[in-house]
Amino acid sequence: MENNIIEVSNVTKVLGGHAVLSDINFQVPKGLVFGILGPNGSGKTTLLRILLGLITPDTGEVKVLGQNPVSMTREDKNGIGFVLEDHGVNERLTAYQNIDFFAQVYGLAKEKRRARILEMLDKVDLSAYIKKPVGTFSKGMKQRLSLARALIHEPRILFLDEPTSNLDPEGTVYIRNLILKLSSEEGITIYINSHDLDEVERICTRIVIMKHGNIMLQGAMADLLRPNNQTTLEVKLEESEAFPKLVNLLNTLSFVTHFKIEKGAAFIELIDDSSRLTLFNTLAQNSIPIKEITQIKNSLEDLYISIVKEEEHHEVQ
Ligand code: ADP
């Protein structure tokens, strides 16, 4: 298998007469924290179920660890760990028993099990609660337990469905840090379904944004948000007749990396923050009639909202 730990090619799925996934294509390189972001109903869970081999696509194919998940052997599946949204821990069993049950399902040899379970509980800071029934745990503790359980068989990829939904801020920070640690220190590829923009922006290095079963945008986070030292300005003019003059001028400026004229404004990307003053001076020297200049913030939220809004606009029409 080459560098991609997941490959999704031309996947479509119709459920209840609706196209839930339409021609989905993406790859997940090894070792990343990868995020699928999208509002409810965008198809994230259906895609996850396909990747876990629980359902099959109507057309196209998926490969996880180089193989079709549906035809994986028990041994092949040991490379995969997952935590679904309702984490499914048994509240009547203790923390230890919950993991032990899973470890047996995964066929871990009895003599290895105990040490491995204790190691996993320690990893998620639950060592002090080994013998406590899970029914007494907070939501955050249950989520930590389900992560420990998902890691018991040393998977190379971990699928997480909304890993911090319904957690308090402390629990959320804990899980996010744990995810980053698993990725950076153990090289585990993490695939996250999320509708939490802040979460995805903080921990994912590559993302796919979905809506209504379509991929709206995908790429490396750094590329999508552009580097911090790149400044984008929105320039509005007093007279729209002056735009051609502005375009001619911008074409000659070496510190302008990119620009576009859209919705009655010029969006100008500068090579660095310090070029702002040079741009203001140049515009003034060339008598460009400026009405307003605002700096565009490059956040995932802005990007996401612009995609969702654009879509809603089309739907209304
Ligand atoms: P997400 O996880 O992004 O919220 P889902 O994959 O759960 O999205 O759902 C995508 C769409 O598919 C929704 O409109 C949902 O109602 C529909 N859907 C999911 N499962 C089924 C099913 N078994 N039968 C019919 N429609 C379904």
Residues whose N, C-alpha, C, O or C-beta is under 5 A from the ligand:
A	BS01	ADP	L15 G16 V20 P39 N40 G41 S42 G43 K44 T45 T46
